[in-house]
Structures are given as structure tokens and as C-alpha cells.
């Protein structure tokens, strides 16, 4: 049986929640939340992109990866928290639309994969000594990271258009 079928009660609950109804009944709340969501996504992607460009050897080459990762970590975490909180609110207002949306499903798959990768393999690599990880693993991690986070963004844009 398809996994989405098992999630239908959750989608229905969110769709009829007080938050979902409140957002849906307002003309300005959804766009305001969406603006915050997109700004946070840009901050997150910008911080991750900067670290990935360092891993690829394209910028800040004199700065150790682990030091840059530590400096950018709060930006990534706070942005991600804002993205998740605003995303739940946006989802609440369109839960049943999201249930039938292939781009939404793609976005969620990329989001969970990106978060798992970021806080496991990627975190270990970026917080290790540059000599330990080596340029090949760093470059591979950067490419995977960029692909996963771009998948989140592209899936998100697809929700509004498909």
C-alpha cells in the first residue's frame, strides 16, 4: 500500500486545524509566512553554498573547513528552524492540496534526505580536519549537499506551478 495513503489522516487533521483555517481565511497571512519561509531558505542555502564552495576549493581557500563550518552552523540551524516552522504553517493551510501534489512529495523527500545528510555525513566531514577528509571526499560531499538542497528549492517552486 502506498505510504501517502497511511498519511491521509494527518493531512486531513492539518487541513482542518485552527492554524490552517486561520491562514486560509486571511488574505495576507499566507504571503507573509511564505516570504519569511523563502528568506530563511535563502539564508540557509547561502550559508551551505558558501561552505560547499570552500569544500570545492573555489573560495576562502585559506580558511579551514571546520572553522568555516563552525561559524556558519548557527545560521544554518536558525534558518532551518524558521523554514520548518513556517513550512508547517504553510502546509497547514494547504494540506489536502499538498497530499495530491507530486512536487510537495518530492520536496519532502529532498528535505528529509538533505537534513539527514547535513547532520550526519556532511557534519562529520565539515567538522573534521581538512587533511583527514581529503579533497575528494570534500568535493563529493559538496556536490551531494548542493544537489539535495537544490532539490528542496526546486520541489518547493514546483508546488506553486504544477
N, C-alpha and C positions, 0 to 999 in steps of 0.2 A: 504494500500500500504506500502511496506517495506520502512523504513526510509532511507536506503542506496540509494534507487532509487532517493530520493529527493536531496541527497548529490552529485550525479554524476556530475553535472556541476562544483561544487567546486573541485572535484578530477581532472576533465579534465583541469581546469584552472591551478591548481598547476602543473600538469604533463607537461604543455606547457609553464610554467613560465620561465623567464630568469634564475632564480636561479636553478630551476630543470634541465634545459638544460645544464647549466654550470657545475653542479655537475655530471650529467650523462656523459658528454663529457670528463671528466677528469679521469685519471687512479688513481690518488692519493687523490683527494679531499674527495670522499665518505669515504674511510677508515680513513682519518684524522678526519673528523667530527664524524664518528662513535666511534672512540677512545675517543674523548672528551665527547661524549654522555655517553659512558659506565663508564668512570672515574667519571663523575658527578653523575651518578646513584649510583655508589658505595659509594661516599661521602654522598649522600642523605640517602641511605639505612643504612649506618653505623651510621650516626647521629640519625636516627629514631630508629634503633635497640638498640643503647645504652640507649636511653630514655625508650624504651619498656622493656629492661632488668631491668631497675630501677623500672618501674611500676610492673613488675613481682616479684620484691624483690630479684633478682639474682645478682645484682651488685650495687655498690655505695649506699648502703642502708642508710648511714648516711647523704647523701646529699638530701635535699628537692627536690621533683619532680619539683616544679615550678622554682626553681633556675637552675636546670639542663636544663629544657625546655628553659628557657631564654638564657642560654649560647649556646645551640645548635641551637636555632632559626635562626641565621644568616646563618649558614652552610646549613640548610635545604632550606631556601629561595633562596640563591645564587645558590645552586646546582639545585634546581627546575627550576629556570630561565634559567640556562645553558642547562638543559635537554629539556625544552620546545623549546628554540631557535634552538638548534642543531637538535631536533626531527622534527621541521618544515622543516629544510633544507633537512634532510634525506628523509622525506615524499615527499617533492617536486620532488626529483629525482626518486621516485618510486610510484607516486600517483596512477596510474592505476593498478599497481601490488597490492598495498595496498587495493584498492577498492574491489578486489576479494579475499582478504586474511582474513580468519576467525581468525587467531591469531592476526592480526592487530586490528580487531574489538574487540576482547577480551581484548587486551592491552589497547585500548582506553576506554573501559567501566571500567576496573580496574583503569586506571589513573584518570578518572574524579571522580569515586567513592572515590579513595584514597585522592585526593586533597580536595574534599568536606568534607569528614570525618575529615581529618587532620586539616583543617582550621575552623571547626565548633565544633563538639562534642569533638574531641581529644584535640583541643587547649584549650577549656574551662576546660576540666578535668586536663590537664597537667599544666595549669596556676592557678589552684585552690590550696588552702591549702590541704596538704596530709590528714588531718583529715576530711575535707569536702567531698572529693571524696571517701574515704574508699578504702580498698584493693580490694574488689570485682569489683567495677567499674573500677579501675585502671588496674586490670588484664584483664578484658574483653576488655577494650579499647586497651591494648597492643596486645592482640590476634587478634582483628579485624584489627588493623593497620598493623601488620606483614603479615596477610593474604592478605590484599589489595595490599601492596607494592610488595609482592612476586608474586602476580597475574600479576602486571605490568611487572616485570622482566621475568617471565615465558612466558607471552604473547609475549614479545619482542624477546625472544630467538626463539620462535616458528615461528616468521615471516621468519627467515632465513632458517628454516628447513622444514616447511610444505607448 
